[in-house]
Amino acid sequence: MMKTLALAVSLFGMLALAVWGAVYVWGEIGDIEMSTTGILAMIAGVVLSLGLGMGLMFLVFKSERDGAGPE
């Protein structure tokens, strides 16, 4: 249980650090104008990329559990 908690805390910490870094860099770049469409496209790209990655990892672990891997 403690290992799971430590893993979750460290992963959320890294996520927070990455978000903070992205916001910091975005603010330091200067006056950049992005339309609402551009922001929505960027959000959609992130969500779809994460969904694809999680879906593929799910299939990897499921096929391994079902014994469908190489012999």
TORTIDREN-311011 format. One line per 10 residues: their letters; for each residue y, z, x of N, C-alpha, C, O. Coordinates in steps of 0.001 Angstrom, whole numbers. Layout:
residues N
A> Y Z X Y Z X Y Z X Y Z X | ...
end
This chain:
residues 71
MMKTLALAVS> -1190 0 816 0 0 0 1258 0 863 2222 -703 559 | 1250 787 1936 2421 855 2811 2635 -457 3550 3773 -865 3786 | 1531 -1123 3918 1672 -2410 4604 2312 -3439 3677 3165 -4221 4098 | 1896 -3432 2423 2467 -4365 1449 3945 -4084 1239 4754 -5010 1171 | 4296 -2821 1137 5695 -2443 964 6518 -2838 2184 7625 -3359 2050 | 5977 -2589 3372 6688 -2954 4598 6870 -4463 4689 7927 -4937 5108 | 5857 -5214 4304 5958 -6670 4319 7013 -7150 3333 7831 -8008 3667 | 7001 -6607 2128 7976 -7013 1113 9394 -6682 1553 10301 -7498 1386 | 9593 -5497 2110 10929 -5100 2565 11399 -6002 3693 12558 -6416 3712 | 10517 -6310 4632 10925 -7169 5747 11212 -8595 5277 12148 -9224 5770
LFGMLALAVW> 10433 -9109 4345 10687 -10458 3838 11999 -10530 3065 12768 -11476 3229 | 12252 -9534 2226 13524 -9516 1499 14700 -9315 2446 15786 -9845 2213 | 14487 -8553 3508 15534 -8391 4512 15857 -9702 5203 17026 -10025 5416 | 14822 -10461 5556 15055 -11765 6183 15730 -12728 5218 16589 -13511 5623 | 15349 -12677 3946 15995 -13514 2939 17471 -13157 2812 18323 -14044 2751 | 17777 -11863 2774 19171 -11428 2678 19961 -11876 3905 21108 -12304 3780 | 19363 -11781 5077 20026 -12219 6304 20288 -13724 6275 21357 -14172 6690 | 19334 -14497 5795 19519 -15948 5709 20615 -16310 4716 21430 -17194 4982 | 20640 -15631 3572 21683 -15897 2575 23042 -15509 3131 24011 -16252 2978 | 23123 -14342 3779 24386 -13915 4379 24851 -14933 5420 26029 -15287 5454
GAVYVWGEIG> 23935 -15408 6270 24296 -16400 7283 24793 -17693 6670 25762 -18278 7155 | 24147 -18144 5613 24571 -19380 4957 25958 -19226 4346 26793 -20122 4464 | 26204 -18098 3697 27521 -17853 3096 28585 -17742 4181 29690 -18260 4020 | 28267 -17077 5272 29215 -16920 6374 29578 -18276 6978 30756 -18578 7170 | 28573 -19085 7276 28825 -20403 7871 29600 -21280 6900 30522 -21988 7305 | 29238 -21241 5626 29940 -22035 4613 31418 -21659 4581 32284 -22527 4466 | 31699 -20365 4681 33084 -19912 4662 33843 -20262 5927 35048 -20506 5873 | 33164 -20291 7064 33815 -20585 8338 34095 -22070 8528 34973 -22436 9310 | 33367 -22925 7832 33561 -24369 7998 34956 -24771 7551 35569 -25653 8152 | 35450 -24150 6529 36791 -24467 6063 36780 -24972 4637 35874 -24684 3856
DIEMSTTGIL> 37804 -25725 4324 37953 -26239 2965 37049 -27440 2739 37367 -28566 3122 | 35931 -27173 2116 34995 -28237 1760 34900 -28245 244 34609 -27229 -387 | 35148 -29391 -310 35061 -29502 -1760 33746 -30162 -2136 33419 -31252 -1666 | 33003 -29483 -2989 31761 -30048 -3494 31836 -30005 -5011 32174 -28981 -5605 | 31522 -31113 -5615 31586 -31179 -7075 30469 -30343 -7690 29530 -29929 -7011 | 30594 -30113 -8967 29560 -29378 -9694 28233 -30115 -9618 27175 -29494 -9515 | 28290 -31430 -9667 27067 -32231 -9560 26412 -32032 -8199 25189 -31930 -8103 | 27222 -31976 -7151 26689 -31753 -5811 26036 -30394 -5670 24972 -30267 -5063 | 26673 -29381 -6228 26102 -28030 -6170 24794 -27973 -6952 23819 -27380 -6490 | 24771 -28586 -8133 23535 -28605 -8927 22425 -29369 -8212 21261 -28970 -8266
AMIAGVVLSL> 22779 -30465 -7541 21778 -31229 -6793 21230 -30406 -5632 20034 -30458 -5346 | 22093 -29651 -4963 21640 -28815 -3858 20715 -27708 -4358 19685 -27432 -3744 | 21079 -27080 -5462 20235 -26034 -6038 18892 -26612 -6476 17848 -26002 -6244 | 18915 -27788 -7108 17665 -28430 -7536 16789 -28765 -6333 15570 -28607 -6395 | 17390 -29220 -5255 16625 -29530 -4050 15955 -28304 -3465 14799 -28366 -3047 | 16668 -27192 -3430 16096 -25948 -2908 14955 -25476 -3799 13884 -25122 -3307 | 15184 -25469 -5109 14159 -24992 -6045 12916 -25879 -5993 11795 -25371 -5963 | 13104 -27192 -5981 11953 -28098 -5929 11209 -27986 -4600 9980 -28044 -4578 | 11930 -27828 -3502 11279 -27670 -2199 10452 -26392 -2150 9318 -26397 -1671 | 11022 -25298 -2647 10273 -24044 -2685 9063 -24156 -3607 7981 -23674 -3271
GLGMGLMFLV> 9238 -24783 -4756 8124 -24958 -5686 7000 -25786 -5082 5824 -25454 -5237 | 7360 -26856 -4399 6349 -27695 -3753 5616 -26919 -2669 4390 -26981 -2579 | 6361 -26190 -1848 5736 -25403 -785 4801 -24342 -1329 3692 -24168 -824 | 5246 -23629 -2362 4398 -22589 -2946 3178 -23193 -3628 2084 -22636 -3543 | 3353 -24323 -4301 2223 -24976 -4953 1177 -25444 -3959 -22 -25282 -4186 | 1630 -26025 -2857 684 -26484 -1842 -37 -25314 -1172 -1236 -25398 -910 | 678 -24230 -895 23 -23067 -294 -975 -22448 -1274 -2036 -21975 -866 | -634 -22451 -2567 -1571 -21962 -3574 -2858 -22776 -3535 -3953 -22215 -3571 | -2725 -24099 -3461 -3914 -24953 -3424 -4735 -24734 -2160 -5964 -24780 -2207 | -4074 -24498 -1037 -4794 -24230 215 -5634 -22965 72 -6823 -22971 392
FKSERDGAGP> -5023 -21880 -407 -5753 -20623 -533 -6821 -20692 -1615 -7891 -20102 -1462 | -6551 -21400 -2702 -7538 -21522 -3778 -8749 -22324 -3314 -9886 -21951 -3602 | -8514 -23414 -2602 -9647 -24214 -2140 -10462 -23450 -1101 -11683 -23597 -1040 | -9796 -22638 -286 -10523 -21829 690 -11378 -20781 -20 -12522 -20546 370 | -10834 -20159 -1047 -11568 -19146 -1798 -12757 -19760 -2522 -13812 -19135 -2623 | -12593 -20988 -3028 -13669 -21659 -3756 -14701 -22285 -2830 -15716 -22797 -3301 | -14465 -22255 -1533 -15423 -22795 -581 -15359 -24297 -431 -16349 -24922 -51 | -14212 -24891 -723 -14094 -26345 -654 -13587 -26816 703 -13324 -28005 882 | -13447 -25913 1653 -12937 -26285 2968 -13993 -26971 3813 -15142 -27107 3392 | -13604 -27407 5009 -14571 -28062 5899 -15675 -27092 6317 -15441 -25898 6499
E> -16843 -27621 6460 -18017 -26804 6806 -18109 -26606 8287 -19032 -25945 8764
end
